[in-house]
Amino acid sequence: MKKEILIYGLAAIAAITLFGYSIHMFIGGLVAPETETTIIAAGCILAAGGIGILAWDVIKSRRNR
């Protein structure tokens, strides 16, 4: 279980970092820096929520086995 948490945590950090960088590359220079930071933060929070829901579903399905 601890090994899975480590792997899922590492994958989540990598995914959120890549998602934030993708937003930066897409809107960087098109909007004000403050707006860009706000949009990146909102996107990363949404991505973290999505990853959390997916992890919760995996844990729930493994407990039912």
N, C-alpha and C positions, 0 to 999 in steps of 0.2 A: 504494500500500500504506500509506503514512504517513497519507494522508487517511482511509482506512478505519479505521485504528487510532484516530485522533482521534475520529471519529464514534462508533465502538463504545465507546470509553472514556467519552465524554460521556454516551451513552445508558445505560451501565452505572452510572455515578455517579448519574444521575437516578433510575434504577429502584431502586437500593439505598436511596437517600434516601427515596423515596416508600414503599418497603416498610417501612422502619423507622418512618416516621411513621404508617403505617397500623396497625402493631402498637401503637404508643403510643396512638393514638386508640381502639383496640379494648380494651386492657387497662388503660389509664391510670386510676388511682384505685381499681381493683379489687384490686390486689396492692401489696405494699410497693415503694417506689421501687428498692431494690436488685434485687428480683426482676424488675421491669420492665426495668431496664437489662440484666440478664443475658439475658432473653428476646429483647430487641431485638438484642443482639449476636449471639446464636445464630441468630436469623432472618436477619440481614444476612449472616452468614457462609454460611449455606445458600443464600441468594439469590446471593451472589457466586460460589459454587461452580456453581450452575445456569447463571449467565450465562457463566462460564468454559467449561463444557461446550458450550454453544451456540456460543460463539465458536470453540472448537476444531473443532467440526463444520463450521462455515462455512469455516474455513481449510483443513481437510482436503479438503472437496469442491471448493474452488477450485483446489487444487494438482493434483487428478486430471483437470482439464479439459485 
